[in-house]
Amino acid sequence: MLLYIIVLVLYPILQKKIIDEPILQEIQNAKNSEEAISYRKKLRIQRLLFLLIYFIIISILIGIIQFSMTEKENALLFATIKSVGMFVYFILRFLLTDGRERQIILGNVSVMNKTTFLEQKKDYALYLRSFESDINTRDPNDKLIKNKDGFHFIEYQFMSILQSKIPVCAVGKPKEIDAPLGASRIYLDNANWKEDVIDLINSAKEIYILVSSRESCIWEIAQCEKYLSKTFFIIDDLAEYNKIIKNKNNLFNFPLILEKNSKEFIAMKFYNEQWEYQTYEKSSKGYSKMLNVPIPKMKSFHLYIKNPEK
């Protein structure tokens, strides 16, 4: 049991030193997004090879230990069986584990450039957010992540439900080694990222914006002015939302929302010249409810006229 624990603890430490750190350096030195994407794909292959080699070596070592501790005639046979058995166990554990855990081990399943994505996906949803929110998506368990401000909106839970209906993409953080769990990442060049985001907004069938007062997010909100009918605004941090509506950045006259439970998020949409919003629990159940109930048919929404009185 102790050896098993040591094996599992040692694996991520060695992977980081041998595989991740050299690849991260290459990504950070990449000349453009295409080159960085090639390194991320290389990362996935190297992680898989490292996984196989690591388990082979560990299984052989376990067999040697078994052989040295056995005095029977068939010690070598028992050691071989033990070694092969451990290798099979490790591989089956990896293959049968949760898909999110495999993604954490090997890296993001889908990383590509804008052109490749648009060629492959005719209908897709676009997820816009500030890069700072990505830190809240890394928990591999279906549990709410809690900090001093309350519970965060969990991207991978939300996307696991949304992606069952439609492919979803998000712009990846340029120099990250691996994308967080959730939407497929598209990596763009810094020189023309705004033009590329506009293209993605124009072509998207649905748009989901995790509202933030960050300058880049406010810019993205402004680009959705023509597409309010297909845009859903997700409010996780009410303080961030209120920063927008209390200054000149309130582009669409968003309604004033005075309070929200920290365990809930708000989904808001512009429909029939009115703002509608509703709160949902930050859980798979809440995300599922929000995505599976069409906005126009919701009777419990709070309605606001386009220019609400403050």
C-alpha angles and dihedrals in degrees: 000000000000091000090050091053091048090051093053094044094047095049100072092042093055093041091054093050099040103034115011103046096052091046092048089055090052092049092050091050094046115126095218144358093270092058091046091051090053089055091050090053089047088052092058093051093046092048090053093049091046090051092053095044092046093052092045092053093045092048091051091049090051089051091051091049090049091049094050091050096048123081098181124115091249094049093126091050092049091047091050092049090048092049095048091043093054092048091050089047093053093047094047090047089055096044095046097043125106115289092238091056091051089051091051090051098045103025136249113340094217126038120151146134126270096257094052092047094050091048091053100039120051095172118035144147121237121218115203124188142134114277089239090072091062091080089069095063103065103088106110093204129081091248131117113257111231132198136157091289096052131254123346129225104256112222099195093052092049094045095046087064098038093047090058086068104033138000112264129204134185132184110260126227104262102232102030117123094217135011121243120253112280134051121028110266125235115195119212135190114255092230096066106014093127093057090049093049090051089053090051091048092049093050100040119108091207133014126204117190122191096210118236134161091229113125094241092051092048088052090051091049089053091053090058093062092106092046106050090127091067099033126099118193114210115202115198102150109045092192090058091049093049091052087064099047095045096059141040091287092077090108098168101031093254112202120257111254112194103190144009134178110250089230091059137067129206125233114202132185138172110237131165092352090307137101114236126189138173135180125236135184115261095243139093088268092053094046091048092050092050095049099042100048112075112236097229092057096052109111098181095065120120107240126217131183117238094260104034119194112249 
